[in-house]
Amino acid sequence: MSRPAPVPGHAPGGTPAAKGQAVVGIDIGGTFTDLVCVLADGTLRLAKLRSTPSNPARAVLDAVNHLREAWGVDPASIGRFVHGTTVATNAVIERKGARIGFIASEGFRDLLEIGRGNRREIYDTVLKPQAPVFLAPRHLRRDVPARLDARGSVVQPLDEAALLAAVDELVALDVRAIAIVFLFSFLDPAQERRARELILQKHPQLAVSLSSEVDPAFREYERACVTAFDAYVKPVLDQYLSRMEKGLAEAGVPARLQIMQSRGGVSSAGVARAQPVRLFLSGPAAGAIGGAMTGRAVGRHDLISVDIGGTSCDIALAADGVPLLRSEGSIEGHPVRVAMVDVNAIGAGGGSLAWLDGAGTLRVGPHSAGADPGPACYARGGTEPTVTDASLALGWLDPANFAGGTVALDVDCARAAIRERIALPLGLDIERAALGIHRVVNAQMAEGIRLASIHRGIDPRGFSLVALGGGGGLHACALAEELDIAEVLVPRHPGVLSAIGLLAAPVEHEALVACARPIDGADAADILSRLATLDEACAAAMREEGHAAAYGQHAAAGEGARMAIRHLADVCFIGQSSHVSVPLASGDPSTMLAQLYEDFLAAHERIYGHSSREPARIVNLRSVHGIASGYAHAAATLPGPASDAGAALPARRRAIWLPGAAEPVEARIIDREGLAAGECFDGPALVEQVDTTTLVPSGWTGEVAPGGELVLTRRPR
Amino acid sequence: MSRVTDPVLLEVIRYRLESIVEEMQWSLIRGSFSPVVKEALDASCSLFDADGTVIAQSRSNPSHLGSLVFSVRSILAQYPVSSMEAGDVFIMNDPYLGGTHLPDIALVMPLVVDGRVVAMSASMAHQVDVGGIMAGSVPTHATEIFHEGLRLPALRLAHRGVIDDGLLRLIRQNVRMPDTLQGDLNAQLAAGKIALRRLAETGARYGWPQLGALFTELLDRSEAMTRKALAALPAGTYHYVDYLDNDGIDLDRRIRIEVAVTLDGQGNVAFDFQGTSAQVRGPLNIVPSGVHSAAFYGVRAITDPAIPTNGGCFRPVTVKLPPRSLVNPDAPAPVNGRTPVMKRIASCIVGALAQVLPERFPAASAASVLVLAFGGEWPKDAQAGTHAPSRRFVVTDLINGGSGAALGHDGIDGIATDMTNGMSLTAEVLELEAPIRLLRCAIRADSGGTGAFRGGCGLEREYLVLHGPVSISHRGERHYARAPGLAGGGDGALATSEILRVDGRIETVPSKGMLVLQAGDRLRVFTPGGGGYGPVAERTPEAIAEDLRSGKVTAGMD
């Protein structure tokens, strides 16, 4: 299947690759592969292809064939090929990572299984494992003499014979990768590096992950987790990326494969496969970039994107046009301490089930109807009402035109489910019950957005809400009202925004070093020299992927002009254990540390609501090198409104129910494809397109931006 | 069923209240200095209505479940709501006036609207030190509460937004690390302010008369659901007896905990502690607030987890506490060592029900957490220099035992169960905070109770003192009484601890004690295993093979 969706016009953001070259983004999901291409003339093309999950080389070939046959793109003219992948995440969720061995300092074999001893569900009496034991069950774990003390001095030298004996045993047990975690290795990686050297001399086929490289920061359990996850997915990713590269070569594409990392920057496949644990949020990161891009296209830089799918609602924030990162995330509840876009998932979406609890209170979720049987309106045997059933019962979805008409919806099934399970027991009519379902699920989402914002010290009221995913458009205005947000943005193509985000992301590398010392009395020259080492590591990665030109004396031209180097320090008050990342202005060494302290106090005050002039210390130093994508704004320009704009709007109307109204209201039904730039309309209206439906309630006004984004504004009351 | 209130708005408000307490809790934990708060989440936040009933509680350590109820009650007794003004802050910690133990300081702040208190925010955090005879303020050898630190009855810490400087100076003068304590109080104040602001916004939107009615309805509904769940359990009285090792003073005298759980089939539950030991000389006595927390935990664990937790859940609960007993001591008995008692009470409550519902509840867990409080000073020249604001250090480590096996599930090794949910220290944090090196942290083989489903194993940990002397408060459990198996499963292994002196001598630690280690001395601890479930003869060959392969069971074991 293919559904080319050409968009005329040109990209105003400048050329992304060398002149005459095409740029391709490919986002491979479980069912569909989203393909976007900016042609040499700046035209944007989009397509959805069937995925071939088992064969990534085939996916590439299919994409290249489509590029050539449908859009006339010569493979040899492809200058960039950027990919967002869920392979790393799926390997964990499906437990299909490599068999790995885990080697720790003597006495710490069980580090990975004991964890920190706390549990997630506090009222459960029958407990489940809380640490990621599946990564390396006990018979695949070893310990060898090798450790440093808290100052980085060697307490136990590496016992090389013991190490090799342990590795031989693990190899005999068929491991394909090894994770090495020695205590305090972040202070001096020599022991771990020597261990790798010895292992690879004897067993060159093994993949080795060192904790001092994956996550050089203190707290050995968290470091062990991320290192073991890295080893677990490394062979899988390596094979996957190799096949993909082979596919590109066979198709005659000269561009190097680039991969989206969790932190929202792309890197070459070569650099990415060295630390695949940085790819867990590859997909959502591209979505967050796409959300930020949507905002930038209409001049908005403080954004909350809400991606609502069938089972979850992913919330991401962007400030100053850049998605916010966090220095530690998690997968299945286990800590993964690498920088990633700060995506907060809530278990609430279109498929969430509505139910009444023992006291007759209306609850929604956390259980979902899933794909089978799906919502009641799919008429596949589901009898419990979902949020989607409520949307249908309220007239917000067109049963004959859902997902471009590919899925027929049964209104009677939806109404019957709501009537039986909710409306009759509560003594409400079906529509009021359906509105109640939306109100409850929106309350969950709104509180989730509020907490996600507050955790970052952000007041959501000054932000714009970006509606993403199939469900974002139905909830966004209600969420905005709940959060006192005045503006909602709906990108032109919410369903393929992740693929578009791939093209807009910078090439980016981060290097980190633990640097525990009080700010007061720290040596600025020492800090600068450590930053210089980090800068060299980033530059090496950049050179490795062919961006050497961004450095050196001619850097001001070309890529160097888009290069940004940022230095950050993770800082906390002495005695505290959670830190704040603060930009480090390394320009003037004489004031650098004093400024850092002041900036830290301000950040602490903003995030935690208090700070005092207590002594503070540095925990880590970070350097981030990024080369901005030339592709700043992927959306093309729409044609202007017809001379008689009012006449251009279709006259279709439908009766729908809205919160607070005693009667159904007549809403205008607008076809998104037919909207021209500059057109305006008032709610109540429904904007329909293949990949989503946007509800514009009474009191809201819609306007079409030049790039096709919908800007919805709440009229002052 | 009441139909007075809108069932949709009710759920909207519930999300709002839960979001407010989570925001409080987040702010408190992130902003605090005390390692026990940061690492062990030993803190909690609640919202109360003007009558002093919990309307929302943060998801924290269950030992804090309802723990603020008695503190708030005590503050209201001293300062009726009619006397409260906007900007007031109340403080207290005295266990005999509704507190828990002295390190837990409660701060309560009223929300005043139109001159009337409409709600209160309350927080409690385990302070790193509140004075007394030992650093950390949890002395195992205390024999009266005066040894345990500074007692604060209900006091007004701030009036109309102005902190009582004299009171603050008095508190600072009586604790070992005044800056750390004030830092944590600041974090509590900030958390409380956030809650009041959010509550005020909510009130402005929905109106206080309506919100008050919704609070009442939320409580009534949780009560109704709890009663329904309790009524579904088999009616009857179920007894359970277990023993704590000793009180840390009279080392040869074990402590009996007896509970009779009575379900009346009408949705009421009573916990009667008749038969429990009389109050003891050492600090293992527990004041009623702690017993109630354990009972509340028991109610939450045996009813539906989907029921929203608030004061309504606890209305069907009656607790009978014999006077002058371990669970209802008279002042000035020492009470700082409440945690093991509270954990064992919770374990006994679940154990009583497991006798009639063995398919639903697990065998006994170790139900104990070994608490090690290390105190001392860094050497003048050798301070790690990265963490400690002063040369003196106080660090607490928490080491769990195994959980009980259940039908279909082996127990989990070294995991927090029942009332506590603390995180152990990592070796790297410990060594940065104190001149102590962790040499070993491992799963303890052969310690889980045998059975068709094996109990969780305990852990072993070995500490080396690098610079002495280091004083260690060692509070263990299950050195003398094993975690029993269920339905034919075996008991978990006993705990043991020993000191390996630098000169080669080995000393056994009798469950509880104040230890002093010099440089080169080592402390090695082995925590207890959980009980097994079902006859071991029914363990599958695959499970046995995996036990042997993992080494969690060695071939030498029967």
Contacts between the chains, C-beta under 8 A, distances in Angstrom:
chain1	res1	chain2	res2	distance
A	106	B	440	8.0
A	107	B	438	7.8
A	107	B	439	5.3
A	107	B	440	3.5
A	107	B	441	6.5
A	107	B	442	6.7
A	107	B	462	7.2
A	108	B	427	7.3
A	108	B	440	7.5
A	108	B	441	5.8
A	108	B	442	7.7
A	109	B	442	6.3
A	110	B	441	6.8
A	110	B	442	4.8
A	110	B	443	4.7
A	111	B	441	6.9
A	113	B	413	6.8
A	113	B	443	6.6
A	114	B	413	6.9
A	114	B	414	5.2
A	114	B	424	7.8
A	114	B	441	6.4
A	114	B	442	7.9
A	114	B	443	6.7
A	114	B	459	6.3
A	116	B	423	3.8
A	116	B	424	5.8
A	116	B	426	7.5
A	117	B	398	7.0
A	117	B	399	7.5
A	117	B	400	4.7
A	117	B	414	5.9
A	117	B	415	6.1
A	117	B	416	5.3
A	117	B	422	7.0
A	117	B	423	6.0
A	117	B	424	4.7
A	118	B	41	7.5
A	118	B	416	5.3
A	118	B	421	5.0
A	118	B	422	6.5
A	118	B	423	4.8
A	119	B	415	6.0
A	119	B	416	5.8
A	119	B	417	7.8
A	119	B	421	6.1
A	121	B	305	7.7
A	122	B	59	6.8
A	122	B	61	7.9
A	122	B	62	5.2
A	122	B	421	5.6
A	123	B	62	7.3
A	123	B	297	7.5
A	123	B	300	4.8
A	123	B	301	5.3
A	123	B	305	5.2
A	124	B	301	7.9
A	124	B	305	7.4
A	125	B	301	5.2
A	125	B	350	5.7
A	125	B	361	5.6
A	125	B	362	5.7
A	125	B	406	7.6
A	126	B	361	7.7
A	126	B	362	5.3
A	126	B	406	4.3
A	126	B	409	5.6
A	127	B	403	4.9
A	127	B	409	7.8
A	127	B	411	7.4
A	127	B	412	4.8
A	127	B	415	5.9
A	127	B	417	6.9
A	127	B	456	8.0
A	128	B	409	7.6
A	128	B	412	7.2
A	129	B	412	5.9
A	130	B	412	7.1
A	130	B	415	6.4
A	137	B	550	6.6
A	138	B	443	7.3
A	138	B	549	7.9
A	138	B	550	3.9
A	138	B	551	6.2
A	138	B	552	6.9
A	139	B	549	4.8
A	139	B	550	5.7
A	139	B	551	7.4
A	149	B	431	6.7
A	149	B	437	7.1
A	150	B	384	5.0
A	150	B	386	7.6
A	150	B	428	7.2
A	150	B	431	4.3
A	150	B	432	5.2
A	151	B	384	6.7
A	155	B	437	7.6
A	183	B	427	5.8
A	183	B	428	6.4
A	184	B	428	6.2
A	184	B	431	7.8
A	218	B	426	7.8
A	218	B	428	4.6
A	218	B	429	7.1
A	218	B	432	6.9
A	219	B	426	4.8
A	219	B	428	5.8
A	219	B	429	6.3
A	220	B	426	5.3
A	220	B	427	5.9
A	220	B	428	5.3
A	221	B	426	5.5
A	222	B	426	7.9
A	357	B	221	8.0
A	357	B	225	6.5
A	357	B	306	6.4
A	357	B	307	7.5
A	358	B	224	7.0
A	358	B	225	4.0
A	358	B	228	5.1
A	358	B	229	7.3
A	358	B	304	7.1
A	358	B	307	7.3
A	359	B	1	6.8
A	359	B	220	7.8
A	359	B	221	3.6
A	359	B	222	7.5
A	359	B	224	4.7
A	359	B	225	5.0
A	360	B	1	5.2
A	360	B	7	6.2
A	360	B	221	7.8
A	361	B	7	5.2
A	361	B	10	5.7
A	361	B	11	5.7
A	361	B	14	8.0
A	361	B	221	5.9
A	362	B	7	5.1
A	362	B	8	5.5
A	362	B	11	5.7
A	363	B	11	6.5
A	363	B	306	7.7
A	426	B	7	6.0
A	427	B	3	7.2
A	435	B	8	7.9
A	436	B	7	7.4
A	436	B	8	3.9
A	439	B	8	5.2
A	439	B	9	8.0
A	439	B	12	6.2
A	440	B	8	6.1
A	440	B	11	4.8
A	440	B	12	6.6
A	443	B	11	6.6
A	443	B	12	4.1
A	443	B	15	4.4
A	443	B	16	7.2
A	444	B	15	5.7
A	446	B	15	7.9
A	447	B	15	4.7
A	447	B	16	6.5
A	447	B	18	7.4
A	447	B	19	3.9
A	450	B	19	6.0
A	450	B	23	8.0
A	451	B	19	5.8
A	451	B	22	6.2
A	451	B	23	6.4
A	451	B	26	7.7
A	454	B	23	5.5
A	454	B	26	7.6
A	455	B	26	6.5
A	516	B	386	3.9
A	516	B	387	7.6
A	516	B	432	7.2
A	517	B	385	7.3
A	517	B	386	6.0
A	518	B	385	7.4
A	518	B	386	7.4
A	573	B	33	7.0
A	573	B	183	7.3
A	574	B	387	6.7
A	574	B	388	7.5
A	574	B	389	4.7
A	575	B	33	4.4
A	575	B	180	6.1
A	575	B	183	7.3
A	575	B	387	7.1
A	575	B	388	7.6
A	575	B	389	5.7
A	576	B	32	7.8
A	576	B	33	5.9
A	576	B	38	7.1
A	577	B	35	7.3
A	577	B	38	4.8
A	577	B	39	6.7
A	577	B	429	7.3
A	578	B	30	5.2
A	578	B	38	7.1
A	607	B	30	7.7
A	608	B	27	5.9
A	608	B	30	5.8
A	608	B	31	4.3
A	608	B	187	7.5
A	608	B	190	6.5
A	609	B	27	6.2
A	609	B	31	7.5
A	609	B	190	4.3
A	609	B	193	7.0
A	609	B	194	6.1
A	610	B	31	6.2
A	610	B	186	5.4
A	610	B	187	7.0
A	610	B	189	7.5
A	610	B	190	4.2
A	612	B	183	7.4
A	612	B	186	6.8
A	614	B	179	7.0
A	614	B	183	6.8
A	614	B	389	7.9
A	615	B	389	6.3
A	617	B	386	6.4
A	617	B	387	7.5
